[in-house]
Amino acid sequence: MGGHTAWPPAVLVLALATGCGLLPQGTDQTPPRVAILGLANQTTVSGVLPVTVSAVDDVGLQAVELLYDQALVASLALPPFAFTLNTTRIPHGVSINLWARATDGVGNTAQSVPLALSVHNPSSVALRLVSAFSFPAGVERVSSPEPYPLPDPQALAPPSSVTPPTSPAPPSTSLRGGTGDIFYQVQWTALNGAAAYRVYRAEHPTGPFSAVGSAVPSGQTVFEETSGTFQVGVPACYAVTGFIAGQETAFSNGDCATPLAAHQNLSPPSGAEEVGLTPTLAWARHPSALGYVYQVFDGAECSGAPMITNPYDGTGKLVLTALTQVALGSSEAPALPHPGNYAWRSVAVSFVQGVADGLSFAPCYTLGTGD
């Protein structure tokens, strides 16, 4: 009756801390335990994948979530923690990290060991490329460019005997980021039997993706999108599905592109006269470009005039150079065909894995050759 209970030291410390207000009553500092069951690391997955998660906590669980990369698949509050991962809504051919997160009643969290999975849904649309086009404020963009194969960027380095010019000051022209100043073009290969297509966009290569625009008719394999939310230096990622017999296919492979900052012509200045038939066209060096395209129009405007050199028209001549100038009438390029008024502009091009990724169009400059 009059004896004393011998408490373990750890219990005495916790009791004293609680009694002194150092820890709130009932504080739980032990995180849950969580794991993904029955699925091995480095597995190839397809279709709709069932995923079972084991999660326990000494007090009680508030939520168990299944995620891949940064995308939330679903959240459950009560067991059994049985999820489904629809891999057809993830681009074909990508690798993802699948993981689970458990949260207990006081906010302690724990994450499972991530599993590296490869998504394989081959019966889908084949995405060819995604490119981002940038235009300065007030500059009318070109009409829908047709696809044109651009060279591998490794071939764009200037010859060793050529000393690149000193980089000029950054151009004063800036991109507003408003609708029409940046647009994306998505191209894919026609899918046999598809009645229509659907285009999806995400901020990250693996998603989550959301549908954009309306369904694309079966005879069309190019999609363009503008948005006031697009920003220079911030990539957007796309995937495409097809509709066959009323059923939507799995996602295509995915692709991303990053809009470039503004680009600027240098000389001849816009409105220059008496430049002759062999002017040297020069433009600013762009910090993100591996090459440049120049366009010359037979007329005083970039819009509506026949283009002498056009990188998006298979019948025109493509000139892509790592230098920041081109001398017309030299071995690099032909002279202007006749006296008159012309318009020209340069385009800075960035590449990812040999494919044109971002294209930034300089304002259109006019020049006159004289009689």
ABEGO torsion letter per residue (X at the ends): XABBBBBBAAAAAAAAAAAAGABBBGBBABBBBBBBBGBBBGBBBBEBBBBBBBBBBAAEBABBBBBBEABBABBBABOBBBBBBBAAABBBGBBBBBBBBBBBAAGBBBBBBBBBBBBBBABBBBBABBBBBBBBBGBBBBBBBBBBBBBBAAAABBBAABBBBBBBBBBABBBAGBBGABBBBBBBBBBBGBABBBBBBBABAAOBBBBBEBBBBAABABBBBBBAABBBGBBBBBBBBBBBGGBBBBBBBBBBBBBBBBBBBAOBBBGBBGAEABBBBBBBBBAABABBBBBBBBEABABGBBBABBAABAABBBBBBABABBBBGBAABBBBABBEBBBBBBBBBBBBGGBBABBBBBBBBBBBAEX
